[in-house]
Amino acid sequence: MKYTSKSFCLILVIHLTGSIFPHNIFGQINPENVEIIRDAYGVPHIYGRTDADTAYGLAWAHAEDDFLTIQKAYLAGNGQLSQWKGKGGVGADFLTQFINSKETVLNLYDTISEEFKAVLHGYAEGLNAYAKHHPEEVILSSFFPITPQKILIYSQLQLFVSNQGDKLVEAIYTNQMPKYVKPFEEDVQGSNLIALSRSKTGTDETFLTINTHQPLEGPTSWYEAHLVSEEGTNIIGATFAGAPCILTGANQYLGWTHTVNYPDKADVYELDMVSKNTYLIDGMEHELVTKKAKVYVHFLGLKIPIKKKYYESIYGPTLKNKTAVFSVRTPSTTNINALEQWWRMGKARSFSEFYKYLEWNALPGYNIGYADRNDTIFYISNGKIPRRNPNYDWKLPVAGNTKKTLWNTYYKTQELPQVIAPKAGYIYNANHSPFRSTGTEENPNPDDFAEAMNYERYDNNRSTRLFALLNEKDTLSFEDFKRIKYDRKLPTPLNYNFIDFNALFDMNPKEYPDVALVLQQIQEWDRVADANSYGAGAYAVFYYSLGEYYSQLGPSKIVDPPLIYTCLKEAKAYMLKHFGTTEIRLGDFQKLVRGDKELPIYGLPDVITAMRGKAYKNGRVKINHGETYIGLIRFSPDKTTVRSVVPYGSSNHPSSKHFDDQMEMYQHFKTKQMSFDRSDVIQGAKKIYHPQ
C-alpha cells in the first residue's frame, strides 16, 4: 500500500499514542474531578467541581449510550456527513455550508462568555477522550478532535432548520418559488406545555409538565441526564445529541419547557437580475458573490468530492432556479449564543433572573412554559422576530431590489406575546395561537402585534381539548394534572388546524353499504385513542389513508364525502389484507418498537398524547414521533420533585439492559422518581465511576 506523508504521520501518532489524537489536546479536565452515577434505569447523574467538569461527564456518558448519533449529528452540522455517508449526507452538508455556519461561528466566537467557553471545552474534551479510548466506535477519524467551534457550528444548522429555513431552501431548489406561500405548520405531531399556579392546584404546589414531542430516535430525540456542579448547577432534564447542557428541565428553583411556534422567522427575496451575476438594489448594481460547497459521493470505494455552487447577496445566501434568483434571510444565522442562553436559563434561580436571560434573544423561536417555587407561572411565544416593513406581503417572496425590505433589527423580548402569573391560574400551549394561552380575559391581544410577525391564529385538537380540561374544575389536583397530560381524546367536532373531514361523522352508513361496518365503528367510537380501542384502530387506518390525498386537496382543505368514501374503502381493504378482519384494535395497528420488542401503544396524531408512525411490517406502523421525554414537576416553597419517563431507555445499544427498560412504564402512563439530593442518588446507584 502506498502512504502519503499525511497518512504516515497519522499512523505514527496512532502507533505512539494508541489513539487518533495527539496527547496535547487533553489535560484540561481531570476525570478524577468528574463522577458519573448511573441509577436503576441507567440515567446518568453527573457531578463535577466545575460546570466544565460536568460538561465533560455529560459528553462521556452520552457517548457511552449513543456515540454514533452524536457523531452523525456533528458531521451533518459541520458539512462532513457525506464523507462518511455519501449521497445520503449531501443535503445536510450543502445546507450547513449554504448558511455559512463555519464563518459565522468563527466571526462571532468572541461573543461567547469565557464561562461558557469553558463548558464547551469541557464537553469537547469529554467526546475526544471517549473517542481516544474507544477508537473502534469512531466513524470518521479525520473529523476529530471535536472543538468548541464544531459544537457551535452544528447548533447553527439545528437552529436554521427550527426556523424552517430548510423548507425555503427546498422550495427554491425544487422550483416552487416564486409561487411558494409560507404555510403555518401542519403540526399534528405536536408538543404540549401546561403550568398550574397554586390558585389552580388549591395547594402549596405549582405544577409544570414537560411534554415536548420529538422523534423517538435520532439527533433530535431526547437524552435524559442530571447535572450537578460546585458552581451552582443542579438540574434534571433532557438534551439533544451533541448539546453541552440541558435544553428542557428543572432545577431546585424553577423549570421550563418548549413547544414549537410558528411566527414568521425566515424570508425569501427575489432578486432583480440585470445580468448573470449582477442584481439591482435601489437602482444600483451589485455583484453576487460566488461560493462553492464541497460534498462527497462514494463510488467503488472512493470518496469523490463534488462542488455545488451557490451565491451570496446583501440579503443572505442565494440560489438560482429555473425561474429566478432567490436569497434566504433568517435571524438564526445572526448570533451563536443560543446554547449559552439555554445553559444560563438552567442556572437561574428566580423568574427575574430567568427572564434576564430570555432578553438575550438568542433563541430563534420556541414557545416557553415556565413555573417556579415562588408560584410564578409564565408563557411566552419566544423568538428572534425581525422588524419588517409593513408595506410588503411577507408571506410571499418579497422584493429583493430595495433596502426597504432589508431588515436588521428585532423585537425585544418584552414585545412578544406573553402571560405572567394569570389570575386564571394556568398557562398552556399545544403549537397553537399564542393569543389563547390562558383564561379568556387575560390572553395577549393580537391587535398589539404587527401583522408581519405572522403569529398563529388557530386552535387545534390538542389546544381545544386542553382548554376544556383545564376549565373543567376550579381546582385541579396532581392526579387531575396527570390525567390531563395523558388525555387521549379527540374533541367534537374535530379541530385539525390544517384539514376538515368532520363530514365523516355525518355520513349515513346505509348509503355506503360496502364500508358501513368500518364507518359505524368510527362514528360510534368514543374518540379515545386507547391501544385496545377498535374504533381508534379503524380511525387510524382511515387517517393514514386520507393523508395520501392531502396534497391533492384544494386551498380550503375541506374533505368531501366522495373522498372520505374512497379512503374508507382503502382502509377496509388494508385491514382485510393485513389483519384478515375489519375489527382491529389501535394497538394491533401501531406499535412501540425497540429492537425485537414490540408493544401495542396508545395515541393518535393531534390528541394530547400525540403519536405518529411510519410503515413498519405486516401492515403495522412503528411510532417514530410523539411522546418522548415526559417530565412532571411539582414546586413547593422549599422542595422541587421531578418524575420522568422516556419511550425506550437511556442506552442506544441493543446489548444494554437500558436499551428498552422504560418501555412498559411508558406504555402504562407511569413515571420514575428523580431526585436533586445526592444521598437519594447514591442510595439508588447501580454504578459509580470516573469517565476514564
C-alpha distance (Angstrom), angle and dihedral (degrees) to the residues before:
residue distance angle dihedral
M1 . . .
K2 3.78 . .
Y3 3.81 117.2 .
T4 3.77 128.2 -159.1
S5 3.79 118.4 -140.8
K6 3.81 88.4 -108.2
S7 3.80 93.8 53.7
F8 3.81 90.6 43.9
C9 3.81 90.7 55.4
L10 3.80 90.5 49.9
I11 3.81 91.0 50.5
L12 3.82 89.4 48.5
V13 3.81 91.1 52.6
I14 3.81 90.9 49.4
H15 3.81 91.1 47.5
L16 3.79 94.2 50.0
T17 3.80 99.1 39.4
G18 3.79 104.2 24.3
S19 3.79 86.9 -126.1
I20 3.77 143.8 88.8
F21 3.83 87.1 -123.7
P22 3.80 131.3 71.7
H23 3.81 114.2 -120.1
N24 3.77 96.4 -115.9
I25 3.81 94.7 73.9
F26 3.81 89.4 68.3
G27 3.77 133.9 63.9
Q28 3.81 104.3 73.3
I29 3.81 95.0 99.4
N30 3.78 121.4 46.6
P31 3.83 106.5 -144.8
E32 3.81 88.4 -152.1
N33 3.82 86.4 70.7
V34 3.82 90.4 57.2
E35 3.78 123.5 75.0
I36 3.80 125.9 -172.9
I37 3.79 118.1 -162.7
R38 3.80 116.1 -170.3
D39 3.79 115.1 -156.5
A40 3.80 129.0 -151.5
Y41 3.83 90.3 -75.3
G42 3.78 95.1 44.2
V43 3.81 93.4 -108.1
P44 3.83 108.4 153.3
H45 3.80 117.9 -123.4
I46 3.80 103.1 -166.0
Y47 3.78 123.7 -160.5
G48 3.79 126.6 -172.7
R49 3.77 139.8 161.8
T50 3.79 90.2 -123.9
D51 3.79 135.4 23.4
A52 3.80 87.1 -110.4
D53 3.82 88.9 57.1
T54 3.80 89.8 50.6
A55 3.81 91.6 49.0
Y56 3.81 88.6 52.2
G57 3.81 89.5 52.8
L58 3.81 92.3 46.9
A59 3.79 90.8 52.4
W60 3.80 92.1 48.6
A61 3.81 94.8 45.9
H62 3.79 94.0 46.5
A63 3.80 90.2 46.8
E64 3.80 89.4 52.2
D65 3.79 88.4 54.6
D66 3.81 101.6 37.5
F67 3.81 116.0 -3.3
L68 3.80 91.8 152.5
T69 3.80 94.4 62.1
I70 3.81 92.4 46.5
Q71 3.79 90.7 52.5
K72 3.80 94.3 46.9
A73 3.80 90.4 49.4
Y74 3.79 92.7 50.8
L75 3.79 92.8 45.9
A76 3.81 90.6 52.4
G77 3.79 92.6 46.1
N78 3.79 92.7 48.4
G79 3.79 96.5 46.5
Q80 3.81 96.2 -109.2
L81 3.80 104.5 101.6
S82 3.81 92.7 103.5
Q83 3.81 89.7 58.5
W84 3.79 86.7 66.8
K85 3.80 102.6 25.3
G86 3.78 103.1 29.2
K87 3.80 117.4 -155.5
G88 3.80 92.4 4.5
G89 3.79 90.6 64.7
V90 3.79 99.1 44.8
G91 3.82 96.4 93.4
A92 3.80 95.8 53.4
D93 3.80 92.6 42.1
F94 3.78 92.1 52.3
L95 3.80 93.5 46.2
T96 3.80 96.1 52.5
Q97 3.81 90.9 49.1
F98 3.80 91.4 43.8
I99 3.82 91.4 59.0
N100 3.82 91.5 46.1
S101 3.81 93.4 -123.9
K102 3.78 94.6 164.0
E103 3.80 95.0 49.1
T104 3.80 91.6 45.8
V105 3.79 93.3 52.5
L106 3.80 94.1 45.5
N107 3.80 91.6 48.3
L108 3.80 94.7 46.9
Y109 3.79 101.6 33.7
D110 3.80 91.9 109.1
T111 3.82 89.4 62.1
I112 3.82 87.2 72.4
S113 3.81 112.9 92.3
E114 3.79 119.8 -115.8
E115 3.82 88.8 -117.9
F116 3.77 92.8 58.3
K117 3.79 93.1 40.4
A118 3.80 85.3 61.0
V119 3.82 89.4 53.1
L120 3.81 90.8 49.8
H121 3.79 91.1 48.5
G122 3.79 90.4 49.0
Y123 3.78 92.7 51.3
A124 3.81 92.3 45.9
E125 3.81 90.5 49.6
G126 3.79 90.5 51.3
L127 3.80 92.1 54.2
N128 3.80 92.7 44.4
A129 3.78 91.7 49.0
Y130 3.79 91.1 50.2
A131 3.80 90.7 49.3
K132 3.80 90.5 49.0
H133 3.80 91.7 54.0
H134 3.83 94.5 40.4
P135 3.83 105.4 37.8
E136 3.80 90.6 156.0
E137 3.83 88.5 69.0
V138 3.82 95.0 53.1
I139 3.81 110.0 106.3
L140 3.84 99.7 -172.0
S141 3.79 113.0 20.6
S142 3.81 93.5 -173.5
F143 3.80 89.6 66.6
F144 3.79 91.9 64.5
P145 2.94 140.9 128.6
I146 3.78 99.7 55.9
T147 3.81 112.0 -139.0
P148 3.80 133.0 -166.2
Q149 3.78 87.6 -108.3
K150 3.81 92.1 56.6
I151 3.80 89.6 52.0
L152 3.80 90.8 53.6
I153 3.81 93.5 43.3
Y154 3.81 89.3 56.8
S155 3.81 90.8 49.8
Q156 3.82 89.8 55.7
L157 3.80 91.1 61.5
Q158 3.80 92.4 48.1
L159 3.79 92.3 50.5
F160 3.81 93.2 46.4
V161 3.81 89.6 53.6
S162 3.81 91.2 46.4
N163 3.81 87.4 56.2
Q164 3.82 88.1 54.9
G165 3.77 89.9 -117.1
D166 3.79 89.7 136.0
K167 3.81 89.8 61.4
L168 3.79 90.9 56.1
V169 3.80 91.2 49.2
E170 3.80 89.6 49.4
A171 3.81 91.2 49.4
I172 3.80 90.4 53.7
Y173 3.79 93.6 44.8
T174 3.82 93.0 49.6
N175 3.81 93.1 46.7
Q176 3.80 95.5 -112.6
M177 3.80 88.5 130.8
P178 2.98 136.2 123.3
K179 3.82 92.2 25.5
Y180 3.81 92.4 50.3
V181 3.81 114.6 120.7
K182 3.79 118.0 -163.4
P183 3.78 106.7 -113.1
F184 3.75 128.4 -152.3
E185 3.76 106.9 -111.3
E186 3.78 115.0 -91.6
D187 3.77 90.4 -135.8
V188 3.79 111.6 179.2
Q189 3.79 91.3 140.5
G190 3.73 88.9 62.7
S191 3.76 140.8 152.4
N192 3.78 131.3 -119.1
L193 3.77 134.7 -149.3
I194 3.79 127.0 -172.8
A195 3.80 131.8 173.4
L196 3.80 126.3 179.6
S197 3.79 124.7 -164.8
R198 3.79 123.9 -146.8
S199 3.79 92.2 -96.4
K200 3.80 86.3 64.1
T201 3.81 98.7 38.8
G202 3.81 93.0 46.4
T203 3.82 89.4 -140.6
D204 3.79 138.7 81.0
E205 3.82 89.3 -90.0
T206 3.79 132.8 96.8
F207 3.82 117.7 -155.6
L208 3.80 132.1 -146.9
T209 3.78 128.5 177.8
I210 3.78 123.2 -156.3
N211 3.78 106.9 -155.7
T212 3.79 109.2 152.1
H213 3.79 110.9 164.2
Q214 3.78 112.8 -140.6
P215 3.79 138.4 150.6
L216 3.79 109.1 -64.5
E217 3.80 90.5 -132.5
G218 3.79 136.6 25.3
P219 3.82 137.5 48.2
T220 3.82 94.6 -39.9
S221 3.79 96.7 46.1
W222 3.80 115.0 108.8
Y223 3.80 125.3 -98.4
E224 3.80 115.8 -163.2
A225 3.81 122.2 -138.7
H226 3.81 143.7 154.0
L227 3.82 115.6 -138.5
V228 3.82 124.4 -165.2
S229 3.80 130.0 173.4
E230 3.79 137.6 166.7
E231 3.82 86.7 -117.1
G232 3.79 92.5 75.8
T233 3.80 102.7 -84.6
N234 3.81 119.1 135.2
I235 3.78 109.7 147.7
I236 3.80 135.9 150.6
G237 3.77 119.5 -161.2
A238 3.77 146.1 87.1
T239 3.77 139.7 -67.5
F240 3.80 141.0 -178.7
A241 3.79 127.9 -104.9
G242 3.79 108.5 -76.6
A243 3.83 97.7 13.8
P244 3.82 113.3 125.5
C245 3.80 96.1 -149.3
I246 3.79 143.6 35.5
L247 3.83 113.1 -78.1
T248 3.81 98.6 -169.9
G249 3.78 127.6 15.4
A250 3.78 147.1 81.4
N251 3.77 138.6 -82.1
Q252 3.79 124.3 -164.0
Y253 3.80 91.8 -80.3
L254 3.79 108.5 35.6
G255 3.77 146.1 -4.1
W256 3.77 140.2 -156.2
T257 3.76 141.2 -169.9
H258 3.78 138.0 -171.8
T259 3.75 141.5 -134.0
V260 3.80 123.3 -174.6
N261 3.80 114.7 -100.7
Y262 3.79 129.6 -163.2
P263 3.78 114.2 -145.9
D264 3.79 112.8 139.2
K265 3.80 105.4 -76.9
A266 3.82 102.9 158.5
D267 3.79 136.3 41.8
V268 3.80 139.4 -160.8
Y269 3.80 123.6 -145.9
E270 3.80 124.7 -160.3
L271 3.79 107.4 -144.4
D272 3.80 123.1 -137.7
M273 3.80 100.3 -127.8
V274 3.80 121.1 -159.9
S275 3.80 95.6 175.3
K276 3.79 138.6 0.1
N277 3.82 94.1 -70.6
T278 3.79 103.9 9.1
Y279 3.80 126.5 92.8
L280 3.80 135.7 179.8
I281 3.80 126.2 -116.8
D282 3.80 114.1 -178.0
G283 3.81 90.0 -24.7
M284 3.81 95.2 -49.4
E285 3.80 123.8 110.7
H286 3.81 121.0 -120.4
E287 3.80 129.6 -175.3
L288 3.77 121.8 -126.9
V289 3.78 112.2 -125.1
T290 3.81 109.3 -126.5
K291 3.79 117.3 -138.4
K292 3.78 134.7 174.9
A293 3.78 128.9 -146.6
K294 3.78 117.2 -152.1
V295 3.79 116.9 -138.1
Y296 3.79 132.3 163.0
V297 3.78 137.8 -131.2
H298 3.79 122.6 -168.3
F299 3.78 121.3 -130.1
L300 3.80 127.4 169.8
G301 3.78 90.7 -17.6
L302 3.80 93.5 -50.2
K303 3.79 127.4 117.3
I304 3.77 106.1 -134.8
P305 3.82 115.8 -164.1
I306 3.79 117.4 -139.4
K307 3.80 125.8 -170.2
K308 3.81 116.8 -139.8
K309 3.78 114.8 -164.0
Y310 3.80 124.9 -134.6
Y311 3.78 134.7 154.9
E312 3.79 145.3 -135.7
S313 3.81 127.1 -133.1
I314 3.79 129.9 175.0
Y315 3.81 87.1 -90.6
G316 3.80 95.7 54.8
P317 3.81 141.8 -93.9
T318 3.79 111.5 0.0
L319 3.80 139.3 -155.4
K320 3.77 134.5 -171.4
N321 3.78 122.5 -140.6
K322 3.79 134.5 173.2
T323 3.80 94.2 -76.6
A324 3.79 108.7 34.4
V325 3.80 148.7 -33.2
F326 3.80 119.5 -80.4
S327 3.79 136.1 -171.8
V328 3.81 126.5 -155.9
R329 3.79 122.6 -144.9
T330 3.80 126.3 -176.4
P331 3.82 132.8 159.7
S332 3.82 92.4 -129.0
T333 3.81 89.0 79.2
T334 3.81 94.8 55.0
N335 3.81 100.5 73.7
I336 3.80 139.4 23.3
N337 3.81 100.2 -154.9
A338 3.81 101.7 99.4
L339 3.80 96.0 102.5
E340 3.79 91.4 48.4
Q341 3.79 90.4 50.1
W342 3.82 90.7 53.0
W343 3.81 89.8 48.3
R344 3.80 92.2 51.7
M345 3.82 91.8 45.5
G346 3.79 86.4 58.2
K347 3.80 91.7 53.0
A348 3.82 95.5 47.7
R349 3.82 117.2 113.3
S350 3.78 102.1 -168.0
F351 3.76 140.7 30.5
S352 3.81 92.8 -106.9
E353 3.80 90.7 53.7
F354 3.79 92.0 45.5
Y355 3.80 91.1 49.4
K356 3.79 90.5 49.2
Y357 3.79 88.6 61.3
L358 3.81 91.5 46.6
E359 3.79 86.1 59.0
W360 3.79 88.8 66.2
N361 3.81 83.5 78.7
A362 3.79 91.4 -154.0
L363 3.80 97.5 131.7
P364 3.81 105.7 85.7
G365 3.80 94.3 -150.5
Y366 3.81 146.9 -27.6
N367 3.77 131.8 121.9
I368 3.78 111.8 -105.4
G369 3.79 126.0 -148.6
Y370 3.79 116.1 -168.4
A371 3.80 140.0 -177.0
D372 3.80 134.8 168.9
R373 3.80 144.6 -175.6
N374 3.83 90.5 -96.3
D375 3.83 88.6 64.4
T376 3.78 95.9 -108.9
I377 3.78 113.6 146.9
F378 3.77 120.2 -174.4
Y379 3.80 141.6 177.9
I380 3.79 129.3 -169.2
S381 3.78 133.8 172.2
N382 3.76 89.4 -137.4
G383 3.77 126.6 -163.0
K384 3.75 148.9 122.2
I385 3.79 96.7 -100.7
P386 3.83 120.3 -177.5
R387 3.79 122.2 -126.5
R388 3.79 98.9 -121.7
N389 3.79 131.4 -166.4
P390 3.85 104.5 -98.0
N391 3.81 92.0 -146.0
Y392 3.81 93.0 76.8
D393 3.79 134.0 70.1
W394 3.79 102.5 -119.8
K395 3.78 94.5 -174.1
L396 3.82 87.2 75.7
P397 3.79 131.4 47.7
V398 3.80 105.4 -73.8
A399 3.77 131.4 -142.1
G400 3.78 111.6 -72.0
N401 3.80 93.8 -167.4
T402 3.80 102.2 80.1
K403 3.77 138.5 53.1
K404 3.81 87.1 -133.8
T405 3.81 86.7 85.6
L406 3.80 95.1 42.9
W407 3.81 104.5 102.0
N408 3.81 121.5 -166.3
T409 3.80 104.4 163.4
Y410 3.79 133.0 71.4
Y411 3.77 140.7 -152.3
K412 3.78 114.9 -96.2
T413 3.79 120.4 -117.5
Q414 3.81 90.4 -107.0
E415 3.82 89.4 58.2
L416 3.81 95.1 59.2
P417 3.83 125.5 93.0
Q418 3.80 108.6 -84.8
V419 3.79 144.9 150.2
I420 3.80 124.7 -150.5
A421 3.81 123.3 -168.0
P422 3.82 97.3 -22.7
K423 3.79 117.5 -158.9
A424 3.81 88.2 -129.2
G425 3.80 86.1 72.8
Y426 3.80 97.7 -131.0
I427 3.78 144.8 73.6
Y428 3.79 126.0 -167.2
N429 3.79 143.0 171.1
A430 3.79 134.1 -175.8
N431 3.83 100.9 176.0
H432 3.80 89.2 -74.3
S433 3.79 135.4 114.9
P434 3.81 117.1 -36.4
F435 3.81 85.8 -144.8
R436 3.81 89.1 72.6
S437 3.78 102.3 51.5
T438 3.81 103.9 119.8
G439 3.81 139.9 -0.4
T440 3.80 114.9 -17.9
E441 3.80 95.8 -106.8
E442 3.80 97.4 50.6
N443 3.79 104.1 47.8
P444 3.81 122.3 120.8
N445 3.80 112.0 -93.5
P446 3.82 111.8 -116.4
D447 3.80 89.8 -148.9
D448 3.81 88.5 67.7
F449 3.80 92.3 66.8
A450 3.80 130.6 72.0
E451 3.79 116.0 -102.9
A452 3.80 89.9 -130.2
M453 3.82 89.8 64.6
N454 3.81 83.2 69.6
Y455 3.79 98.0 -156.4
E456 3.78 120.6 -170.7
R457 3.80 113.6 -92.5
Y458 3.80 99.5 -177.6
D459 3.77 138.0 95.0
N460 3.80 122.8 -144.4
N461 3.79 135.3 -160.9
R462 3.78 93.1 -85.3
S463 3.79 96.3 48.0
T464 3.81 91.4 44.7
R465 3.78 90.4 51.9
L466 3.81 94.6 43.5
F467 3.79 92.8 51.9
A468 3.80 91.4 51.0
L469 3.80 93.7 47.8
L470 3.79 94.8 45.4
N471 3.78 89.6 54.2
E472 3.81 97.3 44.8
K473 3.80 92.0 93.4
D474 3.78 136.9 23.1
T475 3.80 89.1 -129.3
L476 3.78 129.4 27.0
S477 3.79 123.1 -154.9
F478 3.79 122.8 -146.9
E479 3.80 87.8 -99.7
D480 3.81 88.7 54.2
F481 3.79 88.8 48.1
K482 3.82 91.6 54.0
R483 3.81 91.2 45.0
I484 3.80 90.0 54.8
K485 3.79 93.3 46.6
Y486 3.82 90.9 51.1
D487 3.80 95.7 41.8
R488 3.80 112.3 139.0
K489 3.81 102.8 -176.7
L490 3.80 129.0 116.4
P491 3.82 115.0 -140.5
T492 3.79 126.4 -116.8
P493 2.98 114.1 -90.1
L494 3.78 100.7 28.8
N495 3.79 112.4 -111.9
Y496 3.79 107.8 -164.3
N497 3.79 104.0 161.6
F498 3.81 93.8 -141.7
I499 3.81 105.9 38.7
D500 3.82 138.7 27.7
F501 3.77 119.8 -151.5
N502 3.81 99.2 150.2
A503 3.80 86.8 128.4
L504 3.81 84.4 81.5
F505 3.79 89.3 77.3
D506 3.81 95.2 48.2
M507 3.80 98.1 52.0
N508 3.80 115.3 110.8
P509 3.83 109.7 -124.6
K510 3.82 89.8 -149.2
E511 3.80 88.8 65.3
Y512 3.82 91.0 55.5
P513 3.81 103.4 42.3
D514 3.82 96.5 165.2
V515 3.83 91.2 59.9
A516 3.80 98.3 26.1
L517 3.80 95.8 114.5
V518 3.81 93.7 50.2
L519 3.80 91.3 45.7
Q520 3.80 92.1 49.1
Q521 3.80 91.6 49.9
I522 3.79 89.9 56.4
Q523 3.81 95.8 41.8
E524 3.82 93.4 48.8
W525 3.81 92.9 44.6
D526 3.81 116.6 114.5
R527 3.85 88.8 -132.5
V528 3.82 92.2 -118.0
A529 3.81 112.7 135.9
D530 3.80 97.4 -141.1
A531 3.78 119.0 155.6
N532 3.83 91.5 -123.0
S533 3.83 94.8 50.3
Y534 3.82 118.0 115.7
G535 3.80 92.2 -166.5
A536 3.80 90.2 53.1
G537 3.80 89.4 49.5
A538 3.81 93.2 54.2
Y539 3.81 91.4 43.6
A540 3.82 92.1 50.7
V541 3.80 93.7 53.0
F542 3.82 90.0 46.4
Y543 3.82 91.6 47.9
Y544 3.80 93.8 53.4
S545 3.81 89.9 47.0
L546 3.80 91.0 52.2
G547 3.78 89.8 50.6
E548 3.79 89.6 66.2
Y549 3.81 89.0 65.0
Y550 3.79 98.7 43.6
S551 3.80 96.4 100.5
Q552 3.81 89.7 54.4
L553 3.80 95.2 57.8
G554 3.78 121.7 105.0
P555 3.81 124.8 -111.3
S556 3.81 92.7 -83.3
K557 3.82 91.1 58.7
I558 3.80 89.0 -149.3
V559 3.81 111.0 149.2
D560 3.81 115.5 -143.2
P561 3.84 126.9 -149.5
P562 3.84 95.1 -100.7
L563 3.81 91.8 60.8
I564 3.80 91.6 41.5
Y565 3.81 88.1 52.7
T566 3.82 90.2 51.4
C567 3.79 90.9 51.4
L568 3.80 92.3 46.8
K569 3.81 89.5 53.8
E570 3.79 90.1 49.7
A571 3.80 91.2 47.7
K572 3.78 91.5 50.9
A573 3.79 92.6 49.0
Y574 3.80 90.5 47.2
M575 3.80 93.6 52.4
L576 3.79 93.0 46.9
K577 3.79 92.0 48.5
H578 3.78 97.1 48.2
F579 3.81 103.8 26.2
G580 3.82 104.8 22.0
T581 3.81 91.0 -128.3
T582 3.79 141.1 60.5
E583 3.79 91.2 -131.8
I584 3.78 107.1 83.7
R585 3.77 129.7 147.8
L586 3.79 120.7 -125.4
G587 3.81 89.5 -114.2
D588 3.81 89.8 54.7
F589 3.79 89.1 58.1
Q590 3.81 103.1 38.8
K591 3.77 126.8 42.9
L592 3.76 140.0 -170.1
V593 3.80 100.2 -134.9
R594 3.77 131.1 -169.1
G595 3.78 117.8 162.6
D596 3.79 107.4 -50.7
K597 3.81 94.1 -17.6
E598 3.82 117.6 100.1
L599 3.80 122.6 179.9
P600 3.81 128.7 -178.1
I601 3.77 106.8 -115.4
Y602 3.79 139.9 -161.3
G603 3.81 129.4 -129.5
L604 3.80 140.7 70.4
P605 3.79 133.9 -149.1
D606 3.83 109.9 -68.1
V607 3.78 100.3 8.8
I608 3.81 110.7 119.2
T609 3.81 89.0 -102.2
A610 3.80 88.4 50.5
M611 3.79 117.9 -169.0
R612 3.77 130.2 176.1
G613 3.79 128.0 -177.3
K614 3.76 143.0 -164.8
A615 3.80 129.8 -141.8
Y616 3.77 110.2 -69.7
K617 3.81 120.1 164.9
N618 3.79 139.8 -56.2
G619 3.79 90.4 21.3
R620 3.78 93.8 -56.4
V621 3.77 128.1 124.0
K622 3.78 125.6 -134.7
I623 3.80 115.9 -140.3
N624 3.79 107.9 -118.6
H625 3.81 102.8 161.3
G626 3.77 136.3 34.9
E627 3.79 134.5 51.3
T628 3.79 105.2 39.7
Y629 3.80 126.3 145.5
I630 3.80 107.6 13.3
G631 3.80 120.6 -168.0
L632 3.80 126.4 -178.9
I633 3.80 109.8 -166.6
R634 3.81 127.6 -169.3
F635 3.80 120.2 -169.4
S636 3.80 121.4 -165.6
P637 3.83 123.2 172.5
D638 3.81 92.3 -91.9
K639 3.81 106.4 18.0
T640 3.80 141.1 48.8
T641 3.80 121.7 -162.0
V642 3.78 127.6 -168.5
R643 3.78 130.2 -163.3
S644 3.79 119.0 -177.1
V645 3.79 147.5 167.0
V646 3.81 137.9 -175.9
P647 3.83 126.2 -154.8
Y648 3.79 98.2 -111.3
G649 3.79 119.7 3.2
S650 3.78 142.2 -79.8
S651 3.79 97.8 -79.8
N652 3.78 131.4 65.5
H653 3.81 92.2 -159.7
P654 3.83 113.9 103.0
S655 3.80 90.0 -147.7
S656 3.81 91.8 61.2
K657 3.80 120.7 91.8
H658 3.82 85.7 -138.7
F659 3.81 91.2 61.9
D660 3.82 91.0 92.5
D661 3.81 108.8 -3.3
Q662 3.82 96.0 119.1
M663 3.81 96.0 50.8
E664 3.80 97.9 94.4
M665 3.79 91.7 44.3
Y666 3.79 89.2 50.9
Q667 3.82 91.7 45.9
H668 3.82 91.6 54.5
F669 3.85 97.4 45.3
K670 3.79 93.6 -108.0
T671 3.80 130.1 140.7
K672 3.79 137.4 -161.6
Q673 3.80 126.1 -122.6
M674 3.81 117.0 -110.5
S675 3.80 124.9 -168.9
F676 3.79 138.3 -156.2
D677 3.81 89.8 -157.5
R678 3.80 114.9 98.5
S679 3.79 92.4 -149.5
D680 3.81 89.9 58.8
V681 3.79 90.9 47.4
I682 3.80 91.8 49.9
Q683 3.79 91.3 47.8
G684 3.81 91.1 55.2
A685 3.80 95.7 38.9
K686 3.80 119.6 131.9
K687 3.79 96.2 176.5
I688 3.81 133.8 15.0
Y689 3.80 121.2 -172.9
H690 3.79 148.4 137.7
P691 3.82 116.9 -107.9
Q692 3.79 100.1 -107.6
